[in-house]
Amino acid sequence: MNVRVGIVMGSANDKPTMQHAADALTELGVGSEMKVLSAHRTPDALRGWVSGLEGRGVRVVIAGAGLAAHLAGAIAGHTTMPVIGVPLAGSSSIAGGLDALLSTVQMPRGIPVATVAVGEGGAANAGILAAQILATGDEELRERVKAHRKAMAAKVLASS
Ligand code: RP5
């Protein structure tokens, strides 16, 4: 699978949550790469990673971070690729992830970040959303996304 989505997170502690984004993409047949980089702790390395993405075939970025979650916004300032932000509820979060949600979602006009829900569900949705974005220019992927949606509906209906 060609790598088409870059998944980045602010800490190795975020890996189990962000793995849900990678899993959703794998399920839809979309290749991704994962990296730990921080807007605050490794700003130069982050910029270097972002500048290499397009050349490697990446077209959408998913960024997960907790606390003062500036990772997605910092990346969005360095690229015109769509950036999806996943707010995370870190162990020292003061508000169960609400802090990260506000940090991620409140972008200044002109530099958008598509922000999903806090935590695992948000990470999975980020993967699905990235696939949907790529599917606008990929008919086969579009069919896989539709099949995934149908399978989910069938599962819900079968559960009652
Ligand atoms: C953020 O701060 C990371 O994304 C992580 O969610 C949070 C805490 O980082 P650690 O102290 O666990 O490395 O930058």
py3Dmol code that shows the C-alpha trace and the ligand (Angstrom):
import py3Dmol

protein = """\
ATOM      1  CA  MET A   1       0.000   0.000   0.000  1.00  0.00           C
ATOM      2  CA  ASN A   2       1.386   3.411  -0.951  1.00  0.00           C
ATOM      3  CA  VAL A   3       1.682   5.835   1.950  1.00  0.00           C
ATOM      4  CA  ARG A   4      -0.941   8.557   1.420  1.00  0.00           C
ATOM      5  CA  VAL A   5      -1.607   9.735   4.988  1.00  0.00           C
ATOM      6  CA  GLY A   6       0.873  11.012   7.562  1.00  0.00           C
ATOM      7  CA  ILE A   7      -0.124  10.360  11.182  1.00  0.00           C
ATOM      8  CA  VAL A   8       1.783  12.303  13.812  1.00  0.00           C
ATOM      9  CA  MET A   9       1.404  12.589  17.582  1.00  0.00           C
ATOM     10  CA  GLY A  10       2.961  14.725  20.278  1.00  0.00           C
ATOM     11  CA  SER A  11       4.177  11.910  22.529  1.00  0.00           C
ATOM     12  CA  ALA A  12       4.859   8.180  22.451  1.00  0.00           C
ATOM     13  CA  ASN A  13       2.144   8.019  25.123  1.00  0.00           C
ATOM     14  CA  ASP A  14      -0.366   8.989  22.409  1.00  0.00           C
ATOM     15  CA  LYS A  15       0.450   5.913  20.285  1.00  0.00           C
ATOM     16  CA  PRO A  16      -2.258   3.509  21.534  1.00  0.00           C
ATOM     17  CA  THR A  17      -4.964   6.109  20.822  1.00  0.00           C
ATOM     18  CA  MET A  18      -3.596   7.193  17.442  1.00  0.00           C
ATOM     19  CA  GLN A  19      -3.237   3.563  16.346  1.00  0.00           C
ATOM     20  CA  HIS A  20      -7.033   3.683  15.835  1.00  0.00           C
ATOM     21  CA  ALA A  21      -6.483   6.164  12.977  1.00  0.00           C
ATOM     22  CA  ALA A  22      -3.941   3.859  11.336  1.00  0.00           C
ATOM     23  CA  ASP A  23      -6.233   0.842  11.799  1.00  0.00           C
ATOM     24  CA  ALA A  24      -9.200   2.629  10.182  1.00  0.00           C
ATOM     25  CA  LEU A  25      -7.015   3.534   7.205  1.00  0.00           C
ATOM     26  CA  THR A  26      -5.669  -0.016   6.870  1.00  0.00           C
ATOM     27  CA  GLU A  27      -9.235  -1.334   6.909  1.00  0.00           C
ATOM     28  CA  LEU A  28     -10.024   0.942   3.961  1.00  0.00           C
ATOM     29  CA  GLY A  29      -6.857  -0.047   2.111  1.00  0.00           C
ATOM     30  CA  VAL A  30      -5.029   3.261   2.610  1.00  0.00           C
ATOM     31  CA  GLY A  31      -1.338   3.258   3.514  1.00  0.00           C
ATOM     32  CA  SER A  32      -0.064   5.548   6.268  1.00  0.00           C
ATOM     33  CA  GLU A  33       3.103   6.392   8.169  1.00  0.00           C
ATOM     34  CA  MET A  34       3.268   7.176  11.893  1.00  0.00           C
ATOM     35  CA  LYS A  35       5.647   9.541  13.649  1.00  0.00           C
ATOM     36  CA  VAL A  36       6.097  11.040  17.131  1.00  0.00           C
ATOM     37  CA  LEU A  37       6.931  14.754  16.893  1.00  0.00           C
ATOM     38  CA  SER A  38       5.970  17.699  19.066  1.00  0.00           C
ATOM     39  CA  ALA A  39       5.118  21.285  18.147  1.00  0.00           C
ATOM     40  CA  HIS A  40       6.776  22.366  21.387  1.00  0.00           C
ATOM     41  CA  ARG A  41       9.505  19.811  22.115  1.00  0.00           C
ATOM     42  CA  THR A  42      10.783  19.185  18.564  1.00  0.00           C
ATOM     43  CA  PRO A  43       9.725  22.194  16.433  1.00  0.00           C
ATOM     44  CA  ASP A  44      12.590  21.954  13.910  1.00  0.00           C
ATOM     45  CA  ALA A  45      12.165  18.214  13.350  1.00  0.00           C
ATOM     46  CA  LEU A  46       8.428  18.753  12.920  1.00  0.00           C
ATOM     47  CA  ARG A  47       8.988  21.325  10.184  1.00  0.00           C
ATOM     48  CA  GLY A  48      11.462  18.992   8.460  1.00  0.00           C
ATOM     49  CA  TRP A  49       8.961  16.108   8.543  1.00  0.00           C
ATOM     50  CA  VAL A  50       6.167  18.262   7.103  1.00  0.00           C
ATOM     51  CA  SER A  51       8.375  19.539   4.283  1.00  0.00           C
ATOM     52  CA  GLY A  52       9.143  15.961   3.166  1.00  0.00           C
ATOM     53  CA  LEU A  53       5.547  14.691   3.152  1.00  0.00           C
ATOM     54  CA  GLU A  54       4.412  15.759  -0.309  1.00  0.00           C
ATOM     55  CA  GLY A  55       7.459  14.199  -1.972  1.00  0.00           C
ATOM     56  CA  ARG A  56       6.674  10.879  -0.279  1.00  0.00           C
ATOM     57  CA  GLY A  57       3.121  10.841  -1.677  1.00  0.00           C
ATOM     58  CA  VAL A  58       1.316  11.941   1.487  1.00  0.00           C
ATOM     59  CA  ARG A  59      -1.816  13.997   0.745  1.00  0.00           C
ATOM     60  CA  VAL A  60      -3.571  14.249   4.149  1.00  0.00           C
ATOM     61  CA  VAL A  61      -2.117  14.713   7.644  1.00  0.00           C
ATOM     62  CA  ILE A  62      -3.664  13.479  10.901  1.00  0.00           C
ATOM     63  CA  ALA A  63      -2.223  15.064  14.057  1.00  0.00           C
ATOM     64  CA  GLY A  64      -3.072  13.946  17.591  1.00  0.00           C
ATOM     65  CA  ALA A  65      -2.037  15.861  20.700  1.00  0.00           C
ATOM     66  CA  GLY A  66      -3.123  16.494  24.257  1.00  0.00           C
ATOM     67  CA  LEU A  67      -2.921  19.382  26.729  1.00  0.00           C
ATOM     68  CA  ALA A  68      -1.938  22.647  24.927  1.00  0.00           C
ATOM     69  CA  ALA A  69      -2.501  20.811  21.662  1.00  0.00           C
ATOM     70  CA  HIS A  70      -0.861  22.985  19.002  1.00  0.00           C
ATOM     71  CA  LEU A  71       0.474  20.165  16.819  1.00  0.00           C
ATOM     72  CA  ALA A  72      -2.257  20.127  14.155  1.00  0.00           C
ATOM     73  CA  GLY A  73      -2.324  23.924  13.945  1.00  0.00           C
ATOM     74  CA  ALA A  74       1.460  24.206  13.685  1.00  0.00           C
ATOM     75  CA  ILE A  75       1.452  21.673  10.826  1.00  0.00           C
ATOM     76  CA  ALA A  76      -1.407  23.475   9.076  1.00  0.00           C
ATOM     77  CA  GLY A  77       0.728  26.616   9.082  1.00  0.00           C
ATOM     78  CA  HIS A  78       3.452  24.779   7.167  1.00  0.00           C
ATOM     79  CA  THR A  79       1.385  23.035   4.474  1.00  0.00           C
ATOM     80  CA  THR A  80      -1.706  23.464   2.300  1.00  0.00           C
ATOM     81  CA  MET A  81      -2.532  19.739   2.637  1.00  0.00           C
ATOM     82  CA  PRO A  82      -5.728  19.016   4.613  1.00  0.00           C
ATOM     83  CA  VAL A  83      -4.870  18.598   8.313  1.00  0.00           C
ATOM     84  CA  ILE A  84      -7.163  16.653  10.648  1.00  0.00           C
ATOM     85  CA  GLY A  85      -6.660  17.333  14.358  1.00  0.00           C
ATOM     86  CA  VAL A  86      -7.373  14.716  17.023  1.00  0.00           C
ATOM     87  CA  PRO A  87      -7.606  16.203  20.543  1.00  0.00           C
ATOM     88  CA  LEU A  88      -6.367  13.751  23.174  1.00  0.00           C
ATOM     89  CA  ALA A  89      -7.118  13.395  26.874  1.00  0.00           C
ATOM     90  CA  GLY A  90      -3.613  13.073  28.325  1.00  0.00           C
ATOM     91  CA  SER A  91      -3.101  11.796  31.863  1.00  0.00           C
ATOM     92  CA  SER A  92      -2.451  15.321  33.158  1.00  0.00           C
ATOM     93  CA  SER A  93      -5.307  16.905  31.223  1.00  0.00           C
ATOM     94  CA  ILE A  94      -7.154  19.438  33.393  1.00  0.00           C
ATOM     95  CA  ALA A  95     -10.481  18.921  31.611  1.00  0.00           C
ATOM     96  CA  GLY A  96     -10.606  15.404  30.176  1.00  0.00           C
ATOM     97  CA  GLY A  97      -9.479  16.538  26.738  1.00  0.00           C
ATOM     98  CA  LEU A  98     -11.591  19.697  26.566  1.00  0.00           C
ATOM     99  CA  ASP A  99      -8.313  21.638  26.888  1.00  0.00           C
ATOM    100  CA  ALA A 100      -6.894  19.851  23.825  1.00  0.00           C
ATOM    101  CA  LEU A 101     -10.189  20.160  21.932  1.00  0.00           C
ATOM    102  CA  LEU A 102     -10.228  23.950  22.311  1.00  0.00           C
ATOM    103  CA  SER A 103      -6.520  24.229  21.480  1.00  0.00           C
ATOM    104  CA  THR A 104      -7.025  22.200  18.305  1.00  0.00           C
ATOM    105  CA  VAL A 105     -10.315  23.591  17.056  1.00  0.00           C
ATOM    106  CA  GLN A 106      -9.818  27.327  17.617  1.00  0.00           C
ATOM    107  CA  MET A 107      -7.716  28.052  14.559  1.00  0.00           C
ATOM    108  CA  PRO A 108      -7.395  31.560  13.162  1.00  0.00           C
ATOM    109  CA  ARG A 109      -9.234  32.278   9.912  1.00  0.00           C
ATOM    110  CA  GLY A 110      -7.220  31.211   6.877  1.00  0.00           C
ATOM    111  CA  ILE A 111      -5.463  28.197   8.432  1.00  0.00           C
ATOM    112  CA  PRO A 112      -8.082  25.462   8.915  1.00  0.00           C
ATOM    113  CA  VAL A 113      -7.771  22.275  10.948  1.00  0.00           C
ATOM    114  CA  ALA A 114     -10.609  19.738  10.610  1.00  0.00           C
ATOM    115  CA  THR A 115     -11.060  18.788  14.247  1.00  0.00           C
ATOM    116  CA  VAL A 116     -12.644  15.465  15.252  1.00  0.00           C
ATOM    117  CA  ALA A 117     -13.824  14.156  18.624  1.00  0.00           C
ATOM    118  CA  VAL A 118     -11.543  13.589  21.621  1.00  0.00           C
ATOM    119  CA  GLY A 119      -9.783  10.240  21.967  1.00  0.00           C
ATOM    120  CA  GLU A 120     -10.057   6.842  20.277  1.00  0.00           C
ATOM    121  CA  GLY A 121     -13.326   7.486  18.430  1.00  0.00           C
ATOM    122  CA  GLY A 122     -11.954  10.745  17.114  1.00  0.00           C
ATOM    123  CA  ALA A 123      -8.759   9.022  15.977  1.00  0.00           C
ATOM    124  CA  ALA A 124     -10.768   6.352  14.116  1.00  0.00           C
ATOM    125  CA  ASN A 125     -12.939   9.048  12.529  1.00  0.00           C
ATOM    126  CA  ALA A 126      -9.821  10.957  11.499  1.00  0.00           C
ATOM    127  CA  GLY A 127      -8.707   7.868   9.578  1.00  0.00           C
ATOM    128  CA  ILE A 128     -12.110   7.502   7.910  1.00  0.00           C
ATOM    129  CA  LEU A 129     -12.251  11.230   7.083  1.00  0.00           C
ATOM    130  CA  ALA A 130      -8.761  11.121   5.559  1.00  0.00           C
ATOM    131  CA  ALA A 131      -9.891   8.196   3.394  1.00  0.00           C
ATOM    132  CA  GLN A 132     -13.029  10.111   2.366  1.00  0.00           C
ATOM    133  CA  ILE A 133     -10.898  13.104   1.341  1.00  0.00           C
ATOM    134  CA  LEU A 134      -8.628  10.867  -0.751  1.00  0.00           C
ATOM    135  CA  ALA A 135     -11.692   9.090  -2.169  1.00  0.00           C
ATOM    136  CA  THR A 136     -12.858  12.288  -3.896  1.00  0.00           C
ATOM    137  CA  GLY A 137     -10.181  11.541  -6.498  1.00  0.00           C
ATOM    138  CA  ASP A 138     -10.093   7.747  -6.294  1.00  0.00           C
ATOM    139  CA  GLU A 139     -13.110   5.762  -7.456  1.00  0.00           C
ATOM    140  CA  GLU A 140     -11.946   2.409  -6.050  1.00  0.00           C
ATOM    141  CA  LEU A 141     -11.406   3.910  -2.620  1.00  0.00           C
ATOM    142  CA  ARG A 142     -14.804   5.606  -2.855  1.00  0.00           C
ATOM    143  CA  GLU A 143     -16.394   2.177  -3.347  1.00  0.00           C
ATOM    144  CA  ARG A 144     -14.495   0.776  -0.342  1.00  0.00           C
ATOM    145  CA  VAL A 145     -15.669   3.696   1.820  1.00  0.00           C
ATOM    146  CA  LYS A 146     -19.281   3.067   0.721  1.00  0.00           C
ATOM    147  CA  ALA A 147     -18.965  -0.674   1.434  1.00  0.00           C
ATOM    148  CA  HIS A 148     -17.532   0.101   4.891  1.00  0.00           C
ATOM    149  CA  ARG A 149     -20.501   2.374   5.635  1.00  0.00           C
ATOM    150  CA  LYS A 150     -22.974  -0.304   4.492  1.00  0.00           C
ATOM    151  CA  ALA A 151     -21.285  -2.982   6.605  1.00  0.00           C
ATOM    152  CA  MET A 152     -21.492  -0.717   9.643  1.00  0.00           C
ATOM    153  CA  ALA A 153     -25.220  -0.115   9.097  1.00  0.00           C
ATOM    154  CA  ALA A 154     -25.829  -3.860   8.701  1.00  0.00           C
ATOM    155  CA  LYS A 155     -23.989  -4.523  11.953  1.00  0.00           C
ATOM    156  CA  VAL A 156     -26.109  -1.955  13.839  1.00  0.00           C
ATOM    157  CA  LEU A 157     -29.347  -3.375  12.424  1.00  0.00           C
ATOM    158  CA  ALA A 158     -28.307  -6.946  13.261  1.00  0.00           C
ATOM    159  CA  SER A 159     -27.566  -6.019  16.892  1.00  0.00           C
ATOM    160  CA  SER A 160     -31.193  -5.465  17.981  1.00  0.00           C
TER     161      SER A 160
END
"""
ligand_1 = """\
14
RP5
C 1.209 16.578 24.270
O 1.290 16.546 25.640
C 1.234 15.143 23.823
O 0.488 15.008 22.659
C 0.648 14.376 24.964
O -0.704 14.019 24.732
C 0.746 15.347 26.129
C 1.599 14.829 27.233
O 2.833 14.404 26.744
P 3.735 13.426 27.642
O 4.153 14.238 28.813
O 2.862 12.251 27.983
O 4.899 13.024 26.752
O 2.264 17.283 23.696
"""
view = py3Dmol.view(width=600, height=400)
view.addModel(protein, "pdb")
view.setStyle({"model": 0}, {"cartoon": {"style": "trace"}})
view.addModel(ligand_1, "xyz")
view.setStyle({"model": 1}, {"stick": {}})
view.zoomTo()
view.show()
